[in-house]
């Protein structure tokens, strides 16, 4: 028997044993909460077979509302070992496939100055969970959700990591610069027509002024909503799925989390 | 004994056994070769305790020449399990710390149209090694080396992956567009004053036209040579080390290799 086979057999046996005895047991829960008088219902997911507190990730949905896409992403985070909470930015189980309706609901939040406060209410729910290690919190968002987590970051929330997936980008306000306390990862489609190059420059300049630890990844060919396998089904010009960008951006977030949750 | 301890003990034992029996044994070799009548000497590194062919990585040095920085990076690649070859772009053991000398040597190569052919000679050496899986080849470069691997890519070399670390960027020529056969990862310092924003736009437009699989990472605060811990010692404005960018870019390359060497 070669010198290499014995450790491999032993390892294989150990893995088989471990798998047999310790399955992941992902549980999902609806959590009712409120913000500013609006009743909300978010979606909590964690691995119940895992013991002890673990990093928490707040997940903010696209403008369509708290739909299956964001629920699936939340489940994926739980499978990675995090406790994840998909916050509800709208209330009343509002979910749509109609872009006019989505535009109305998301604009009400954005123009109403509610992005930071409503997402923070979701963060508070996450913090209250027994599974959550409150010293290791991150926020991610997709599209409208990406803009939302930026606003949460600009409001001064001291997160370990903030990640925007093809979010609408905007710079912080001048009086917010000194209060930004979170590293920011911007994942951006090179062909995202919803964001002007000048806006990107403004964001970069402001984040530099605020001394934020940021970096940005630009994916060739990717447009708005590139991370969502369902994006093409909406048949909206400039909105579409990009498999490479989706895969790479999700991996990028994982690398960022590993770095930030380890305190680097 | 809890259900979790037995698999952990077995795993730990297996790991201990495996480590005791299979140390990495990184070997380095100088390899003499030539290109266009110029004698060259490159630096080959691989793990001799590993059996069988493995992906090969060509490494192109900064304008300083084949110095310790690039040798260390080449060793790191070997420790990851690749066979890595630091090519010699100058010959005569030319290494310097004098930017005027470095400028002279690198310009002679760039203006002499030798970037692609001289780096290709290094790639040929890599291909000749018994350790090299010729179906899995990548090229990486730093600064001048980054420009060089772009030229190698533009010349039509069918690499699995091409990675430029704070390389001088330039778009391919019109008549090269149809021949580019490699995915390209551009790792760029947000404050790299040696590269104009317009040039980046030209590169993006041309790579899109050529249907190249590319993406770009932009690191806040990082300037030219950000990956080199020795960069500050040269005391040249606009050239300096950035620990976060160095760490993240090296990890990004590893992710790209994992993807591309797996054929995704």
Interface residues (C-beta under 8 A of the other chain):
Chain A: X3 X4 X6 X7 X8 X10 X11 X13 X14 X15 X17 X18 X21 X22 X190 X204 X207 X208 X212 X213 X214 X215 X216 X217 X218 X219 X220 X221 X244 X245 X247 X248 X251 X252 X255 X259 X264
Chain B: X3 X4 X6 X7 X8 X10 X11 X13 X14 X15 X17 X18 X21 X22 X190 X204 X207 X208 X212 X213 X214 X215 X216 X217 X218 X219 X220 X221 X244 X245 X247 X248 X251 X252 X255 X259 X264
